[in-house]
């Protein structure tokens, strides 16, 4: 178990100069007008493409949301689910390969994120019923997004306003459409590709540009650290994707990015809600705050499980509830506060 930023002199000269000046002005204005017109047409195409894609991806769960929010004005929570499936693999009974809970505050321009280890042993909930205890990634098999949302809400004692589900194809295509992302690979390693073929992707240690397959290998591998650190890498990958998408050079790639999402995403965010959240980013960059659980591992029926220390879950939950305006500030929110678990567990002995 382990613990784990001049005046002219003559009329003819004046006339010639005016003509030349007019030519200069036209030579500057025409390209600008062409660019502006091009951008307008591009923006219109992009808008139409984005709207159709999001509309096609919209999937309402029919659940009763206890708290209604305006994501353009209020802090909003989103559960991001990465599914271990692709069109080619077609596994049928997918599980969540990654789970990231985040809050977006459009006023303070802060994003809080925490990754939930896929092997976290926890009560599984579906349609407000307790289904027993299992690894949290099994919730998706029990009731897809609905069960996963209820299970995470139960674990963290927080509301989930919206969800976004991606499969591996979306992850790969988005990164490739952006021309890759920049990441610092901590160690040289080999990993399976998106089709499950072993040791097809080899990454060398160091800062580099990763394509979709390489980024997926870095996000999924367990060979270089552990399940919790794996969650931290996934948060860094999301930040890298956001930074690349917001860079000037990526603007002309947006149509490809949107088309890459296509049928590889499901969400209950509407197009206008997504657009509103994106527009808040034009007012200034977002600050990312990442949280990590303190945890231990144990074996149950021959399978390795992760237990998040209950006091660690309480601490992270409190930070998110404060961000959502559900808890008041206390000593745990002091600038110099450092959390340290008491080591008490419910399962691991």
The 8 nearest C-alpha neighbors of each residue, nearest first, counted from 0:
[[1, 296, 297, 295, 2, 347, 348, 298],
 [0, 2, 295, 3, 296, 294, 297, 347],
 [3, 1, 295, 294, 0, 293, 296, 342],
 [2, 1, 294, 295, 293, 296, 227, 292],
 [284, 286, 285, 242, 287, 283, 238, 239],
 [6, 7, 8, 13, 16, 12, 9, 17],
 [5, 7, 8, 13, 9, 12, 16, 10],
 [8, 6, 13, 9, 5, 12, 10, 16],
 [7, 9, 6, 12, 10, 13, 11, 5],
 [10, 8, 12, 11, 7, 13, 14, 6],
 [9, 11, 13, 12, 14, 8, 7, 15],
 [12, 10, 14, 13, 9, 15, 16, 8],
 [13, 11, 15, 9, 14, 10, 16, 7],
 [12, 14, 10, 16, 11, 7, 15, 17],
 [13, 15, 11, 17, 16, 12, 10, 18],
 [16, 14, 12, 18, 17, 13, 11, 19],
 [15, 17, 19, 13, 18, 14, 20, 12],
 [16, 18, 20, 14, 19, 15, 21, 13],
 [19, 17, 21, 15, 20, 16, 22, 14],
 [18, 20, 16, 22, 21, 17, 15, 23],
 [19, 21, 17, 23, 18, 22, 16, 24],
 [20, 22, 18, 24, 19, 23, 17, 25],
 [23, 21, 19, 25, 20, 24, 26, 18],
 [24, 22, 20, 26, 21, 25, 19, 27],
 [23, 25, 21, 27, 26, 22, 28, 20],
 [26, 24, 28, 22, 27, 23, 29, 21],
 [25, 27, 23, 24, 29, 28, 22, 30],
 [28, 26, 24, 25, 29, 30, 23, 31],
 [27, 29, 25, 31, 30, 26, 32, 24],
 [28, 30, 32, 31, 25, 27, 26, 33],
 [31, 29, 33, 32, 28, 27, 34, 26],
 [32, 30, 34, 28, 33, 29, 35, 27],
 [33, 31, 35, 29, 34, 30, 36, 28],
 [32, 34, 30, 36, 31, 35, 37, 29],
 [35, 33, 37, 31, 32, 36, 38, 30],
 [36, 34, 38, 32, 37, 33, 31, 39],
 [37, 35, 39, 33, 34, 38, 32, 40],
 [36, 38, 34, 40, 35, 39, 33, 41],
 [37, 39, 41, 35, 36, 40, 42, 34],
 [40, 38, 36, 42, 37, 41, 35, 43],
 [39, 41, 43, 37, 38, 42, 36, 44],
 [42, 40, 38, 44, 43, 39, 45, 37],
 [43, 41, 45, 39, 40, 44, 38, 46],
 [42, 44, 46, 40, 41, 45, 39, 47],
 [45, 43, 41, 47, 46, 42, 48, 40],
 [44, 46, 42, 48, 43, 47, 254, 41],
 [45, 47, 43, 49, 44, 48, 42, 50],
 [46, 48, 44, 50, 49, 45, 43, 51],
 [49, 47, 45, 51, 46, 50, 44, 52],
 [50, 48, 52, 46, 47, 51, 45, 257],
 [49, 51, 47, 53, 52, 48, 270, 54],
 [50, 52, 54, 48, 49, 53, 55, 47],
 [53, 51, 49, 55, 54, 50, 261, 48],
 [54, 52, 56, 55, 50, 51, 270, 57],
 [53, 55, 51, 57, 56, 52, 50, 270],
 [56, 54, 52, 53, 57, 51, 262, 261],
 [57, 55, 265, 53, 54, 264, 52, 266],
 [58, 56, 266, 54, 267, 55, 265, 53],
 [59, 57, 267, 266, 265, 56, 60, 55],
 [60, 58, 267, 61, 57, 266, 62, 268],
 [59, 61, 62, 58, 145, 267, 144, 63],
 [60, 62, 59, 63, 145, 64, 58, 267],
 [63, 61, 60, 64, 145, 59, 126, 65],
 [62, 64, 65, 61, 60, 66, 67, 160],
 [65, 63, 66, 62, 67, 160, 159, 158],
 [64, 66, 63, 67, 158, 160, 62, 159],
 [65, 67, 64, 68, 160, 158, 159, 63],
 [68, 66, 64, 65, 69, 160, 75, 70],
 [69, 67, 70, 73, 66, 75, 160, 74],
 [68, 70, 73, 71, 72, 67, 75, 74],
 [71, 69, 73, 75, 72, 68, 276, 74],
 [72, 70, 275, 69, 276, 73, 105, 279],
 [73, 71, 70, 69, 105, 106, 74, 104],
 [74, 72, 70, 69, 75, 71, 68, 104],
 [73, 75, 104, 103, 323, 70, 102, 105],
 [74, 76, 103, 102, 70, 73, 160, 104],
 [75, 77, 102, 160, 159, 101, 103, 161],
 [78, 76, 161, 162, 101, 159, 160, 100],
 [77, 79, 100, 162, 99, 163, 80, 101],
 [80, 78, 163, 99, 98, 164, 162, 100],
 [79, 81, 164, 98, 97, 95, 165, 82],
 [80, 82, 97, 165, 96, 95, 166, 164],
 [83, 81, 95, 166, 96, 84, 94, 165],
 [84, 82, 96, 93, 94, 95, 166, 167],
 [83, 85, 82, 166, 167, 90, 88, 89],
 [86, 84, 88, 87, 168, 167, 89, 166],
 [85, 87, 89, 88, 84, 168, 263, 90],
 [88, 86, 85, 89, 194, 84, 90, 168],
 [87, 89, 85, 90, 86, 84, 194, 195],
 [90, 88, 86, 91, 87, 85, 84, 92],
 [91, 89, 88, 92, 84, 93, 85, 83],
 [90, 92, 89, 93, 84, 88, 140, 94],
 [93, 91, 90, 140, 94, 139, 89, 84],
 [94, 92, 91, 83, 140, 90, 84, 82],
 [93, 95, 136, 139, 140, 137, 82, 83],
 [94, 96, 82, 136, 97, 81, 83, 80],
 [97, 95, 83, 82, 81, 94, 117, 136],
 [98, 96, 81, 95, 80, 117, 99, 82],
 [97, 99, 80, 115, 114, 79, 81, 100],
 [100, 98, 114, 79, 113, 78, 115, 101],
 [99, 101, 78, 113, 112, 77, 79, 114],
 [102, 100, 112, 111, 77, 76, 99, 78],
 [101, 103, 76, 111, 75, 110, 77, 74],
 [104, 102, 110, 75, 74, 109, 105, 76],
 [103, 105, 74, 109, 108, 106, 107, 110],
 [106, 104, 108, 107, 279, 72, 103, 71],
 [105, 107, 104, 108, 72, 73, 74, 109],
 [106, 108, 109, 104, 105, 285, 286, 103],
 [109, 107, 285, 105, 104, 106, 286, 110],
 [108, 110, 286, 104, 285, 107, 287, 103],
 [109, 111, 103, 287, 102, 288, 286, 104],
 [110, 112, 288, 102, 101, 289, 287, 109],
 [113, 111, 101, 289, 100, 290, 288, 110],
 [112, 114, 290, 100, 99, 289, 291, 101],
 [115, 113, 99, 230, 98, 116, 100, 231],
 [114, 116, 98, 99, 117, 113, 230, 119],
 [117, 115, 119, 118, 227, 226, 114, 230],
 [118, 116, 136, 119, 135, 115, 96, 97],
 [117, 119, 134, 305, 304, 116, 120, 135],
 [120, 118, 305, 134, 135, 116, 117, 306],
 [121, 119, 134, 133, 306, 305, 304, 135],
 [120, 122, 132, 133, 119, 135, 123, 134],
 [123, 121, 132, 131, 124, 133, 150, 129],
 [124, 122, 150, 130, 132, 131, 138, 129],
 [125, 123, 129, 150, 128, 149, 146, 130],
 [126, 124, 146, 128, 127, 149, 142, 129],
 [127, 125, 128, 124, 146, 145, 149, 129],
 [128, 126, 125, 124, 129, 149, 146, 150],
 [127, 129, 125, 126, 124, 130, 123, 131],
 [128, 130, 124, 131, 123, 125, 127, 122],
 [131, 129, 123, 124, 128, 132, 125, 122],
 [130, 132, 122, 129, 123, 133, 124, 121],
 [131, 133, 122, 121, 123, 120, 130, 134],
 [134, 132, 120, 121, 135, 122, 123, 137],
 [135, 133, 120, 118, 119, 136, 137, 121],
 [134, 136, 137, 119, 138, 117, 120, 133],
 [137, 135, 95, 117, 94, 138, 134, 139],
 [136, 138, 135, 140, 139, 134, 94, 141],
 [139, 137, 141, 147, 140, 136, 146, 135],
 [140, 138, 143, 141, 142, 94, 137, 147],
 [139, 141, 137, 138, 142, 143, 94, 92],
 [140, 142, 138, 139, 143, 146, 137, 125],
 [143, 141, 146, 139, 140, 145, 138, 144],
 [142, 144, 139, 145, 146, 140, 141, 147],
 [145, 143, 147, 146, 148, 139, 142, 162],
 [144, 146, 148, 147, 143, 142, 149, 60],
 [147, 145, 125, 142, 149, 148, 138, 144],
 [146, 148, 144, 138, 150, 139, 149, 145],
 [149, 147, 151, 145, 150, 146, 144, 152],
 [148, 150, 152, 146, 147, 151, 124, 153],
 [149, 151, 124, 147, 153, 123, 148, 152],
 [152, 150, 154, 148, 153, 149, 155, 147],
 [153, 151, 149, 157, 156, 155, 150, 154],
 [152, 154, 150, 151, 156, 155, 149, 157],
 [153, 155, 151, 152, 156, 150, 121, 122],
 [156, 154, 316, 157, 152, 153, 151, 312],
 [155, 157, 152, 153, 154, 316, 158, 151],
 [158, 156, 152, 155, 320, 159, 316, 319],
 [159, 157, 152, 160, 156, 76, 66, 65],
 [158, 160, 76, 161, 77, 78, 157, 152],
 [159, 161, 76, 77, 158, 75, 64, 162],
 [162, 160, 77, 159, 267, 268, 76, 78],
 [161, 163, 78, 77, 266, 79, 267, 164],
 [162, 164, 266, 79, 265, 80, 78, 165],
 [165, 163, 80, 265, 264, 79, 81, 266],
 [166, 164, 264, 81, 263, 169, 82, 80],
 [165, 167, 82, 168, 169, 81, 84, 263],
 [166, 168, 170, 169, 85, 84, 171, 83],
 [169, 167, 171, 170, 166, 85, 172, 263],
 [170, 168, 263, 260, 172, 167, 171, 166],
 [169, 171, 167, 168, 173, 172, 174, 166],
 [172, 170, 211, 168, 169, 174, 173, 212],
 [171, 173, 175, 169, 259, 174, 170, 176],
 [174, 172, 176, 256, 170, 175, 171, 259],
 [173, 175, 211, 179, 177, 176, 172, 171],
 [174, 176, 178, 172, 179, 211, 177, 173],
 [177, 175, 173, 256, 178, 174, 255, 172],
 [178, 176, 174, 175, 179, 252, 173, 249],
 [179, 177, 175, 176, 174, 180, 210, 249],
 [178, 180, 210, 174, 209, 175, 177, 208],
 [181, 179, 208, 209, 239, 240, 182, 243],
 [182, 180, 208, 207, 209, 239, 179, 206],
 [183, 181, 206, 207, 184, 208, 180, 209],
 [182, 184, 206, 205, 185, 207, 181, 204],
 [183, 185, 205, 204, 186, 206, 182, 203],
 [186, 184, 204, 183, 205, 187, 223, 206],
 [185, 187, 204, 184, 188, 203, 223, 205],
 [188, 186, 203, 204, 202, 185, 189, 201],
 [187, 189, 202, 201, 186, 190, 203, 223],
 [190, 188, 201, 198, 200, 202, 199, 191],
 [191, 189, 198, 200, 216, 197, 199, 201],
 [190, 192, 197, 198, 196, 199, 195, 200],
 [191, 193, 195, 194, 196, 199, 200, 212],
 [192, 194, 195, 212, 191, 167, 196, 215],
 [195, 193, 192, 196, 88, 87, 191, 85],
 [194, 196, 192, 193, 191, 197, 88, 199],
 [197, 195, 191, 192, 194, 199, 198, 193],
 [196, 198, 191, 199, 195, 190, 192, 200],
 [197, 199, 190, 191, 189, 200, 196, 201],
 [200, 198, 191, 197, 192, 190, 196, 201],
 [201, 199, 190, 189, 198, 192, 191, 213],
 [202, 200, 189, 188, 190, 199, 203, 198],
 [201, 203, 187, 188, 189, 200, 204, 213],
 [204, 202, 187, 205, 186, 201, 188, 184],
 [203, 205, 186, 187, 184, 185, 202, 206],
 [206, 204, 184, 183, 207, 203, 185, 186],
 [207, 205, 183, 182, 184, 181, 208, 204],
 [206, 208, 181, 182, 183, 205, 209, 184],
 [209, 207, 181, 180, 179, 182, 210, 206],
 [210, 208, 179, 180, 213, 214, 181, 207],
 [211, 209, 179, 213, 175, 212, 214, 174],
 [210, 212, 171, 174, 214, 175, 213, 215],
 [211, 213, 215, 214, 210, 171, 216, 192],
 [212, 214, 216, 210, 215, 209, 211, 217],
 [215, 213, 217, 211, 216, 212, 209, 210],
 [214, 216, 218, 212, 217, 213, 219, 211],
 [215, 217, 213, 219, 214, 218, 220, 190],
 [218, 216, 214, 215, 219, 220, 213, 232],
 [217, 219, 215, 233, 216, 220, 232, 214],
 [220, 218, 216, 217, 215, 221, 229, 96],
 [221, 219, 222, 217, 216, 218, 190, 223],
 [220, 222, 225, 223, 224, 226, 219, 229],
 [221, 223, 220, 224, 225, 188, 190, 189],
 [222, 224, 221, 225, 220, 186, 188, 185],
 [225, 223, 221, 222, 228, 229, 226, 227],
 [226, 224, 228, 227, 221, 229, 223, 222],
 [225, 227, 229, 228, 116, 221, 230, 224],
 [226, 228, 230, 229, 225, 116, 231, 291],
 [229, 227, 231, 230, 225, 226, 224, 232],
 [228, 230, 226, 232, 227, 231, 225, 233],
 [229, 231, 114, 233, 227, 228, 232, 116],
 [230, 232, 228, 234, 233, 229, 235, 227],
 [233, 231, 235, 229, 234, 230, 218, 236],
 [232, 234, 236, 230, 218, 231, 235, 237],
 [233, 235, 231, 237, 232, 236, 238, 230],
 [236, 234, 232, 238, 233, 237, 239, 231],
 [237, 235, 239, 233, 234, 238, 240, 232],
 [236, 238, 240, 234, 239, 235, 241, 233],
 [237, 239, 235, 241, 236, 240, 242, 234],
 [240, 238, 236, 242, 237, 241, 243, 235],
 [239, 241, 237, 243, 238, 242, 244, 236],
 [242, 240, 244, 238, 239, 243, 245, 237],
 [243, 241, 239, 245, 244, 240, 238, 246],
 [244, 242, 240, 246, 245, 241, 239, 180],
 [243, 245, 241, 242, 246, 249, 240, 177],
 [246, 244, 242, 243, 241, 247, 249, 250],
 [245, 247, 243, 248, 249, 244, 242, 250],
 [248, 246, 249, 250, 245, 244, 243, 251],
 [249, 247, 246, 250, 251, 252, 243, 245],
 [248, 250, 252, 247, 251, 246, 244, 177],
 [251, 249, 252, 253, 248, 247, 246, 244],
 [252, 250, 249, 253, 248, 254, 41, 255],
 [251, 253, 249, 250, 255, 254, 177, 256],
 [254, 252, 256, 255, 250, 251, 257, 249],
 [253, 255, 257, 256, 252, 45, 258, 48],
 [256, 254, 258, 253, 252, 257, 176, 259],
 [257, 255, 253, 259, 173, 176, 254, 258],
 [256, 258, 254, 259, 260, 255, 49, 253],
 [257, 259, 255, 261, 260, 256, 254, 52],
 [260, 258, 256, 172, 257, 261, 173, 255],
 [259, 261, 169, 257, 258, 263, 264, 262],
 [262, 260, 258, 263, 259, 52, 264, 257],
 [261, 263, 264, 260, 56, 55, 265, 52],
 [262, 264, 169, 260, 261, 166, 165, 168],
 [265, 263, 165, 164, 262, 56, 260, 261],
 [264, 266, 56, 164, 163, 58, 57, 165],
 [267, 265, 163, 57, 268, 58, 162, 56],
 [266, 268, 59, 58, 57, 161, 162, 269],
 [269, 267, 266, 272, 161, 273, 270, 57],
 [268, 270, 272, 271, 267, 273, 57, 53],
 [269, 271, 273, 272, 53, 50, 274, 268],
 [272, 270, 274, 273, 269, 275, 268, 50],
 [271, 273, 275, 269, 274, 270, 268, 276],
 [274, 272, 276, 270, 275, 271, 277, 269],
 [275, 273, 271, 277, 272, 276, 270, 278],
 [274, 276, 272, 278, 273, 71, 277, 271],
 [275, 277, 273, 279, 274, 278, 71, 272],
 [278, 276, 274, 280, 275, 279, 273, 281],
 [279, 277, 275, 280, 281, 276, 274, 282],
 [280, 278, 281, 276, 277, 282, 105, 275],
 [279, 281, 278, 282, 277, 283, 284, 285],
 [282, 280, 278, 279, 283, 277, 284, 245],
 [281, 283, 280, 279, 284, 278, 108, 105],
 [282, 284, 281, 280, 285, 108, 279, 286],
 [285, 283, 280, 286, 108, 282, 281, 109],
 [284, 286, 108, 109, 287, 283, 110, 280],
 [285, 287, 109, 110, 108, 288, 284, 111],
 [288, 286, 110, 111, 109, 285, 289, 112],
 [287, 289, 111, 110, 112, 286, 290, 109],
 [290, 288, 112, 113, 111, 287, 291, 234],
 [289, 291, 113, 112, 288, 292, 315, 111],
 [292, 290, 113, 293, 289, 114, 231, 227],
 [293, 291, 311, 294, 307, 312, 290, 315],
 [292, 294, 311, 308, 307, 3, 291, 340],
 [295, 293, 307, 308, 3, 306, 2, 292],
 [294, 296, 2, 1, 306, 3, 305, 0],
 [297, 295, 305, 0, 304, 306, 1, 347],
 [298, 296, 304, 347, 303, 0, 305, 299],
 [297, 299, 303, 302, 304, 301, 300, 296],
 [298, 300, 302, 301, 303, 297, 304, 346],
 [301, 299, 302, 298, 303, 304, 297, 133],
 [300, 302, 299, 298, 303, 304, 297, 296],
 [303, 301, 299, 298, 300, 304, 297, 118],
 [304, 302, 298, 297, 299, 301, 296, 305],
 [303, 305, 297, 118, 296, 298, 120, 119],
 [306, 304, 296, 119, 118, 120, 295, 307],
 [305, 307, 295, 294, 119, 120, 296, 308],
 [306, 308, 294, 293, 309, 292, 305, 295],
 [307, 309, 311, 294, 310, 344, 293, 306],
 [308, 310, 312, 311, 307, 313, 344, 343],
 [309, 311, 313, 312, 308, 314, 340, 341],
 [312, 310, 314, 308, 313, 309, 293, 292],
 [311, 313, 309, 315, 310, 314, 316, 308],
 [314, 312, 310, 316, 311, 315, 317, 309],
 [313, 315, 311, 317, 316, 312, 310, 318],
 [316, 314, 318, 312, 317, 313, 311, 319],
 [315, 317, 313, 319, 155, 314, 318, 312],
 [316, 318, 320, 314, 315, 319, 313, 321],
 [319, 317, 315, 321, 316, 320, 322, 314],
 [320, 318, 322, 316, 321, 317, 323, 315],
 [319, 321, 325, 323, 317, 326, 322, 318],
 [320, 322, 326, 324, 318, 323, 319, 325],
 [323, 321, 319, 320, 324, 318, 74, 102],
 [324, 322, 320, 321, 325, 74, 319, 75],
 [323, 325, 321, 322, 326, 320, 327, 74],
 [324, 326, 320, 323, 321, 327, 322, 319],
 [327, 325, 321, 320, 324, 328, 317, 323],
 [326, 328, 321, 329, 325, 324, 320, 317],
 [327, 329, 332, 321, 326, 330, 331, 333],
 [330, 328, 331, 332, 327, 333, 326, 317],
 [329, 331, 332, 333, 328, 336, 334, 335],
 [332, 330, 329, 333, 336, 328, 314, 338],
 [333, 331, 330, 329, 328, 334, 336, 318],
 [332, 334, 336, 330, 335, 331, 329, 328],
 [335, 333, 336, 332, 331, 337, 330, 329],
 [334, 336, 333, 337, 332, 331, 330, 338],
 [337, 335, 333, 334, 331, 338, 332, 330],
 [338, 336, 335, 339, 331, 334, 333, 332],
 [337, 339, 336, 340, 314, 331, 311, 293],
 [338, 340, 337, 341, 311, 293, 342, 310],
 [341, 339, 342, 311, 310, 338, 293, 308],
 [340, 342, 343, 339, 310, 308, 311, 344],
 [343, 341, 340, 344, 308, 310, 2, 294],
 [342, 344, 341, 308, 345, 309, 340, 310],
 [345, 343, 346, 308, 347, 342, 309, 348],
 [344, 346, 347, 343, 309, 348, 306, 308],
 [347, 345, 344, 348, 306, 297, 120, 296],
 [348, 346, 297, 344, 345, 296, 306, 295],
 [347, 346, 344, 297, 345, 0, 343, 296]]
